[in-house]
Amino acid sequence: MNKIAPSELILNPDGSIYHLNLKPEHIADTIIFVGDQNRVPKISKHFDTIEFDVQKREFRTITGWYKQQRFTVISTGIGPDNIDIVINELDALANIDLENRTIKTTHRQLNIVRIGTSGSLQSDIPVDSFVMGKYGLGLDGLLHSYVAEHIFEKEMEDAFIKHTHWSAKKARPYIVRGSEILEKKLSGDEVFKGFTATAPGFYGPQGRVLRLPIQDVNLNHKMDNFTFNGVRISNLEMETSAIYGLSRLLGHQAISMNAIIAN
Amino acid sequence: MNKIAPSELILNPDGSIYHLNLKPEHIADTIIFVGDQNRVPKISKHFDTIEFDVQKREFRTITGWYKQQRFTVISTGIGPDNIDIVINELDALANIDLENRTIKTTHRQLNIVRIGTSGSLQSDIPVDSFVMGKYGLGLDGLLHSYVAEHIFEKEMEDAFIKHTHWSAKKARPYIVRGSEILEKKLSGDEVFKGFTATAPGFYGPQGRVLRLPIQDVNLNHKMDNFTFNGVRISNLEMETSAIYGLSRLLGHQAISMNAIIAN
């Protein structure tokens, strides 16, 4: 079997993976993603026992047990480029033999639940409710670096591009379905579903204007009004599309829940 | 004068700016960017006195004095989306009256020096040398969310697109000149100059293959071979193009220096 070169799969001197500083035995099958490193202990304080706690850069990881189930909480930092690091490295921990640098013959599937915060694009989704991304709508282009056409919802993408008169200079928007299994498990009365749009920045890419004029001042309004088969864009944040895209390509289950902090 | 709305310019309850947690008086005119929050005190330990030290999420800021000059060191985290946050918020601290939410009538110019690490694309640039980005080559698309055509080097961009057969699904590559003033100040014998290419991710976007096939397996090789008026692509990292683009749009001086840790 082909060995993965050290320039592709970078390990630290202790054998842990480059950015996350983790070894395979440190991660649970169920993984909670948050953005802010300070939110990791806020979640793990509810654990019955803590097994492991490590941080490198903005990536803090705590693994422990809650009611007989093992969980890992990890902070991803901000944006799709950080997600590229986190998902690829978690998958490597699960599915690559780091010592031999070969892909394992049996696939280990991870369950990933992102708990984020975001603004809502819809005035009828109240502050403090949750939105679940039925689909991730990627305005960030990350997935186009991979062979990914087969997981995209092309018809929806075309409708979105037409509706928004999307600039051809920006990356083509891509749409990926979240995990149907986790969607079913985490649905509830207070949970609104929709497209979660993911922007590759906080100011211009999300339509905020401080001192710089932006390419399309009407983009957020056009996003408010987009529907496809009755599904609306519920919210705008910075990670979900990349999580859905990479998880689906790698054979993991992923769903994104955002607490609405403004609308 | 038009007031900037609270949804665009978000302040914390103490009046500091949203992500960076800074007030205008906390930043020097000369600002050093690093990626890793743990690298901030490694730089500021050389300061003669420290004035201010704060951290929120991955953004740690220390301001102090070194040989009668005031410096701010700040960690940006990873990627162009974080740079969107850091540069827009630093500029707001310098050039927006936060209390009145109006743009100041006099412009305060910042000098930004990024000190990063990266791999080199050229085998004759030795490990431990520095590369300076004469131009930032953005593969990340961030700048297309802004009105930015007037700062782009269109002829170079077209040559790069043609040379690489750049996928139209990805964002159009953009090229922005770094600061000529800072380039002159920081040049030296150990400093190689070139295009610093900025990718919106670490694995697929930089041509690394773990378990996922990538869209263009030859992209790094094509980047190695690209030259324009004798300038080569010296290195590949995740921040420079966004720093150059936003700094130029906002009227700041910025240069990026990368220590080569692999080639």
Interface residues (C-beta under 8 A of the other chain):
Chain A: I4 S7 E8 L9 H19 G35 D36 Q37 N38 R57 E58 G77 I78 G79 P80 D81 N82 D84 I85 N88 D91 A92 N95 I96 I103 G119 D140 G141 L142 H144 S145 Y146 V147 A148 S167 A168 K169 K170 A171 R172 A199 P200 G201 F202 Y203 G204 P205 R208 V209 L210 R211 L212 P213 I214 Q215 M238 L246 L249 L250 A262
Chain B: I4 S7 E8 L9 H19 G35 D36 Q37 N38 R57 E58 G77 I78 G79 P80 D81 N82 D84 I85 N88 D91 A92 N95 I96 I103 G119 D140 G141 L142 H144 S145 Y146 V147 A148 S167 A168 K169 K170 A171 R172 A199 P200 G201 F202 Y203 G204 P205 R208 V209 L210 R211 L212 P213 I214 Q215 M238 L246 L249 L250 A262
